[in-house]
Amino acid sequence: MTPLFFPIICCTTILNLKPADLAYTASAIDNDGTIYTRLTPKDESIGVVLSFGVQVSQNTKFLDYLERFKTDTGFGKAEPRRGRKSKMSDWVVIKHGEIPVLLKALLPYFRIKKEQAELEIEIVEKYSKLPRSSKELQARKSFESKCSRKFPRAKANTKKNAIKRAEGVYELLPLIDRLAKLNGGSNREVTGESAFKAMRKRGFLLDKEDYKSP
């Protein structure tokens, strides 16, 4: 079984936060944030790419407020959005190994997005055990370099591993659609159903039942 993509061995401050600080961070995500898994069609590999994130957004004049979350947790980036006209900034955590650690620490303090957090933890942890794509293997190598430590090698991105990854993503589609629905994303462009069609178009999941988004 492939270990979690980015094990947390670098300095992790969130585990030392006081309950009041954890509650403050969870409240910010509840009110000004989102917990998401996005599906993006890609004309390579299995035909779809998954991206994950925990994000809090504020007007750029409150960037210091967002930088506090980065400092307190040790996770993510806090920066203005690209584009001259944008007046918004975000604190966003996107690494596979950081998201479950963050959300598990905050789980007792969520009041609005607890179900989203539980779904995201399940999705990310299950996805992290699937065979890696070549792009993710490259990112893993970069992470190892920064942490000055090597982890067990993931297998090469062979056709066999691509099939396993597509089948794993197929099993996650109901969870991803459920998370999107909780986030009010019923009108999103790429649903679990369209992701399934993209993977089948690439020659995967030919023996699976057609998937229909609820």
Solvent accessible surface area in square Angstrom, and as a share of the most:
residue,aa,sasa,rsa
1,M,203,0.90
2,T,29,0.17
3,P,51,0.32
4,L,61,0.30
5,F,5,0.02
6,F,14,0.06
7,P,33,0.21
8,I,52,0.26
9,I,66,0.33
10,C,60,0.36
11,C,112,0.67
12,T,22,0.13
13,T,45,0.26
14,I,2,0.01
15,L,126,0.62
16,N,129,0.66
17,L,33,0.17
18,K,144,0.61
19,P,88,0.55
20,A,76,0.59
21,D,35,0.18
22,L,20,0.10
23,A,39,0.31
24,Y,81,0.31
25,T,2,0.01
26,A,0,0.00
27,S,51,0.33
28,A,6,0.05
29,I,0,0.00
30,D,9,0.04
31,N,101,0.52
32,D,55,0.28
33,G,14,0.14
34,T,39,0.23
35,I,0,0.00
36,Y,22,0.09
37,T,9,0.05
38,R,124,0.45
39,L,10,0.05
40,T,68,0.40
41,P,75,0.47
42,K,79,0.33
43,D,139,0.72
44,E,85,0.38
45,S,40,0.26
46,I,4,0.02
47,G,4,0.04
48,V,6,0.03
49,V,66,0.38
50,L,10,0.05
51,S,48,0.31
52,F,4,0.02
53,G,0,0.00
54,V,0,0.00
55,Q,29,0.13
56,V,0,0.00
57,S,24,0.15
58,Q,39,0.17
59,N,50,0.26
60,T,46,0.27
61,K,156,0.66
62,F,97,0.40
63,L,36,0.18
64,D,111,0.58
65,Y,59,0.22
66,L,0,0.00
67,E,69,0.31
68,R,97,0.35
69,F,0,0.00
70,K,89,0.38
71,T,101,0.59
72,D,31,0.16
73,T,0,0.00
74,G,38,0.37
75,F,6,0.02
76,G,23,0.22
77,K,128,0.54
78,A,16,0.12
79,E,88,0.39
80,P,71,0.45
81,R,103,0.37
82,R,241,0.88
83,G,55,0.53
84,R,249,0.91
85,K,192,0.81
86,S,46,0.29
87,K,150,0.64
88,M,66,0.29
89,S,0,0.00
90,D,16,0.08
91,W,0,0.00
92,V,33,0.19
93,V,0,0.00
94,I,102,0.52
95,K,73,0.31
96,H,19,0.08
97,G,3,0.03
98,E,22,0.10
99,I,0,0.00
100,P,3,0.02
101,V,39,0.23
102,L,0,0.00
103,L,0,0.00
104,K,105,0.44
105,A,22,0.17
106,L,0,0.00
107,L,39,0.20
108,P,88,0.56
109,Y,57,0.22
110,F,5,0.02
111,R,186,0.68
112,I,109,0.56
113,K,24,0.10
114,K,91,0.39
115,E,67,0.30
116,Q,13,0.06
117,A,0,0.00
118,E,79,0.35
119,L,7,0.03
120,E,0,0.00
121,I,17,0.08
122,E,65,0.29
123,I,0,0.00
124,V,0,0.00
125,E,43,0.19
126,K,97,0.41
127,Y,11,0.04
128,S,0,0.00
129,K,92,0.39
130,L,28,0.14
131,P,20,0.13
132,R,2,0.01
133,S,19,0.12
134,S,69,0.45
135,K,145,0.62
136,E,26,0.12
137,L,44,0.22
138,Q,133,0.59
139,A,43,0.34
140,R,1,0.00
141,K,138,0.58
142,S,54,0.35
143,F,19,0.08
144,E,7,0.03
145,S,86,0.56
146,K,155,0.66
147,C,21,0.13
148,S,105,0.68
149,R,131,0.48
150,K,161,0.68
151,F,17,0.07
152,P,93,0.59
153,R,151,0.55
154,A,19,0.15
155,K,151,0.64
156,A,68,0.52
157,N,56,0.29
158,T,68,0.39
159,K,125,0.53
160,K,134,0.57
161,N,9,0.05
162,A,9,0.07
163,I,72,0.37
164,K,93,0.39
165,R,5,0.02
166,A,0,0.00
167,E,61,0.27
168,G,13,0.13
169,V,0,0.00
170,Y,33,0.12
171,E,108,0.49
172,L,4,0.02
173,L,0,0.00
174,P,66,0.42
175,L,30,0.15
176,I,0,0.00
177,D,6,0.03
178,R,118,0.43
179,L,1,0.01
180,A,12,0.09
181,K,145,0.61
182,L,71,0.35
183,N,56,0.29
184,G,63,0.61
185,G,21,0.20
186,S,93,0.60
187,N,147,0.76
188,R,63,0.23
189,E,161,0.72
190,V,25,0.14
191,T,33,0.19
192,G,0,0.00
193,E,40,0.18
194,S,43,0.28
195,A,1,0.00
196,F,6,0.03
197,K,117,0.50
198,A,22,0.17
199,M,0,0.00
200,R,70,0.26
201,K,182,0.77
202,R,110,0.40
203,G,40,0.39
204,F,11,0.04
205,L,10,0.05
206,L,127,0.63
207,D,121,0.63
208,K,57,0.24
209,E,144,0.65
210,D,89,0.46
211,Y,27,0.10
212,K,131,0.56
213,S,30,0.20
214,P,133,0.83
